[in-house]
Amino acid sequence: MLQRFLLLWLILLSGVAVIWDDIVPGDFHPFHDSQPYLGYLFTATMFVIGSLLPREEVREVFRRWHTVLSGTFVQYTLMPGLGYLMSLFFLDQPELRIGIILVGCVPGAMASNVLTLTARGNVSYSVCLTTSATLLSPLVVPLFLYLAVSGTEIDAVQLAKNSFVNLLTQVVLPVITGHMLSLLVGSFQRVMQRYGATFANFSILWIIATIISLNAARLQQVFFSLALVLLVINLLGYLGGYLSGVAFELDEAKRRALTLEVGMQNAGLGAVLAGQLFPDQELIALPPALYMFGCMLTGTILAQIWSRRTASQAKQVEGSNE
């Protein structure tokens, strides 16, 4: 229920976070009070995700390295480029500019794997792409952040160093540790298989809802312009992903996987990373948080269209055979 209706739960939880003070009296605000611990929550999430990675899928990353790396290359060239170009519309708002560039820099989202299944795409390829982009993120994301802030008052070198350390300790190492522990301890693997996905999905929803709640007032001021820019990045990401699949001569199932992987970004990682790298500039975390709403909506619609098209084609084939 949580995974199938992720967008609905995201809207509901974010709504509760925004109106919490109006419906519950007192100073306690679970979302706002959890802000200092979001980094730990995300680290735990990546640990759980690592434990859920099937052994065979990890092996496939190395077996099909040329196909996986070509898709990852598209992910890490197209999306940062789109993020940079679209951020130019906010030259007078440097916080939003950095946030939009960060949207393009982070690796693909785990939700793309779920939607690839719905879209009748190649789930194995989707998982391989997500794994590859996630493991390479400590090398790629700092580079683009360095380029994004060069020439500004921000220390670009220190920012790149901090982002590298954060991504290594909060993303890559937890994923590897979780995966290894799952391989070595059967009881741990069984617990993760039963409860891990629920925890991972809910924690990402909590992180995004918290960011939205903290920036609710400022979101109202920039919503339409920011939403439009993020939508353009998202849709052009889908288009570029699919056309790249055509250029690489991938079959239709892999094209769908690559499309969703490129267009859907790890918004939870972007929001947490923004809060840690720019603790005094909370607005930077807003574009990644808002992007999750957009990519979940468009990704769900696209997956449903592909699913229905595949079902319709299957019926036509059955009818012709009869």
N, C-alpha and C positions, 0 to 999 in steps of 0.2 A: 504493500500500500504506500509506503513512504517513497520507494524508488519509482514506482509507476506514476505517482502524482507529485513529483518533486516540485514542479512549478507551483502547484496549488498550495503545498505546505510552505513553500518559500513566501508566498504572498500572505498567507495567514500568520505565520510567525513574525514576519516583518511588520505586519499591521498591529499585532499585539505589542511588539517592542515600541512602536511609535506612540501608541495611545496608553501605554502602561500607567503613566502618572495620572491619567484621567479616570482609569477604572479601578486602580488600587491605591488607596490612601497610604501615606507614609513616605519615608525617605528611601526605602529599599527598592532598588530597580535592578532586577537580576541581569539584564542585558548590559546596562551601563557599568554595573559593579564588576562584571566579568571582563571588561576591556583589558585590564593588565595581564590577564591570563590567556588571551586569545592565541598568543604564540605557542604556549604549552599545549593548548587544545589542538592546534593545527599539527604540531609535531606528533601528538598521539594519533591523530587522524592518518598521517602519512605512514606511521608505524603499522596501523591496522590495515591500510591499503596494501602495504608491502606483504603482510601476512596472507592477504587474499589473492595475490598474484599466483596463478597456476604455474607450476614448474615448467610445463611444456611451453607455455607462452613466453616465458623468459628465455628458454632455449631457442625459440623461434626468432627472437631478436637477433641472435648471432647467426642462425642458419640463413635467414633472409636479410642479412645486414644491408645489402645494396638497395633492396626495395624499401626497407625501413628507413635507412638514412636519407634516401631521396625524398621520402615523404616528410621526414623531420626537417630536411633542408628547406622545403617549401614552407613549413610551419614557421621556421625561424628567420625567414627572409621576407615573406609576404606580409605577415602580421605586424612585425615591428615597423616595416615600411609604411603600411597603412596607418598604424598608430601615430607615427611621426607626421605624416602628411595631414591627417585629420586634426592633430593637435595644433596645427598652425592657425586654426580658426579661434584659438584661445590664447593668442599672443599676449593679451592684456591680463590673463589669469594664469600665472606660471604654475600654481598648484594643480589646476585642472590639466594643464599641458603635460606635466610629469605623470599624473594619474592615467591619462589617456595613452601615453607612450608605454607605461607599465602594463596596461591591458594587452598591448601587442607583444610585449616581451615575454610574458610568462608562458609556460608550456600548456598543452591542451588539457582539457578538463576530463576527469574520470566519467562524468556524466555522458560524454560522447560515446563511451563503450555501451552504455545502456540504450541510448538512442540508435546506435548502429544496429543493435539487435532488433529494435522495432522497425528500422528501415529495411530489414532483410539484407543488411550489408555484411561484410566479412568482419566478424567480431574479433577473431584472432589477430588480424592485421591492425585493427583499431587499438587493441590492448598493447601490441608491440609498438605502435607509434607513440602512445601515451607513455609507456615505460621508457622508450628512448629519449623523448623530449624531456621527461622528468629528470632522468639521470644526467642529461647534458645541461640542464638549467643553470648549475653553478658556474659554468663556463660562458654561456651565451648571455644570460640576463645581465650580469655585471658589465659586460662589454657594451650592450645597448644603453644601459643606464649611464655609463660613463660618457658615451657620445651625446646622450640627451641633455646632460647638465653641463657639459664642457662650455666654458665661456660665461657661465653664470657665477653667482656668489657661492654656490655650493661647491665643496671640495670634491671634485669628481673622482680623484684617486681613492680617497677614503671611503666614498660612497661605494665604489666598485669592490673594495676590500670587504666592507661590511656586508654587502649583498652576497658576495661569494661565501663568506663564513656562515651567514644565516641560511642560505640555500643548502649548503653542505650539511649543516648540523640539524636543520629542521625538515629537510626534504629527502636528500639522498641517503644519509646514514640511517634515518628511521625506516625508510623503505627497505634497504638492504637488511637491516637487523630484523625487521618483522618477517621478511621473506625467509631468512635463514632459520629463525626460530621456528617458523611454521614447518619447515622441512625436517627439522631435527626432533621436534616435540609433537607427537601425534595428538595428545590431548589439547594442547594449545591450538593446533590447527582446527580441531573440531569446534572448539568454542568460538574461534574467529569466523568460521564458516557459518555458524548459527547467528551470531550477534554482530559481527564486524561491520557488515554493510550498513546495518541500521545505525550503528554508532557513527560511522564515517559520514553518511549522508546528513544525519541530524546535526553533527558538529559543524559542517560547512554551512548549513542553513542558519545555525545559531550565530556564526561569525558574520555572515552577510546581514542578518537581521540587526545585529548590534551596530554595525557600521552605518546602516541606513538610519537607525534610530538616532545615533549620535549626530548625524548630519541632516536630519529631517528638515530643519528650518532653512538651511542653505540649499538643500536639494530643490525646494520650491522655487528658488530664484533662478536656477540654471537648468531646470529639468528638461524643457523642450529642446533647447539647443544642444545640451549634452546627450540627451537620448537620441537625437537625430544623428549626431556624429558617431555614436557608438553603434547605432543600427547600420550605418553605412559601412563601418569597419567589419561588422559581423556578416553582412550580406556579400560584400566583396571578398571576404575570406572564404565563404562557401563557394562562390563562383571561381575564385582562383584555385581552390582545392580541387574542384571537379575538373577544371580544364587541365590542371597539372596531371591528374589521373589519366586523362585522355592522352596527353603528351607522353606520359610514361608507358602508354599502352597497357594499363591495368584493366582487369575485367570490371564489370559494372559493380559487383559487390565491393571490391576494393576501392573503387572510385567513391562510392558512398561513404565508406569508412574514412577515407582521406578528407572528403568534404567536411564531414562533421568534426573531425579532429582539428582541422585547420581553423574552422570558424568558431569553435567553442574553446574558450580560454579558462584556465584555472583561476577563477575570480577569487576564490577563498585565499589562495596563495598571494595573489596580487594585493588584496586588502590587508592581509597580515603583514606582508613585506613593507607596504607603505607605512603602516603604523609603527613598525620598528625602525625603519630607516629615516622616517620624517616624523618623529614623535610630537613635534610642535606644529605640524601642518596636517591636521586631520582631514582636510578637504581632499588631499591626494588619494586617500583610500576610497573616495566616493565613486569615481569612474569604474574601478574593478567591481565594486559591489553592485552598481547599477547594471553593469554589463551582464552579470549573471542572469538577471531577469530577462534581458533581451535575448541572449543566446539560448536560454532554456525554452522561451516561447517560440522563437523561430526554428530552433532545432527540433522541437516537438512537432511543429507543423510540417516541416520538411520530411521528417521521418514517417509521419502518417501518410503523406502524399506518396512517398516511395513504397510504403507497405501496401497501400491500396492499389497502386499501379501494378505491383508484382502479383498481388492476388488476382487482379483482373486479367493479367496476361496468362496466369496459370489456368484460369477458367476457360479462356479462349482456346488454349492448347488442348485442354480436356475435351472441349466441344468439337474441335476439329478432328480429334482422334476418334470420337464416337461416330 
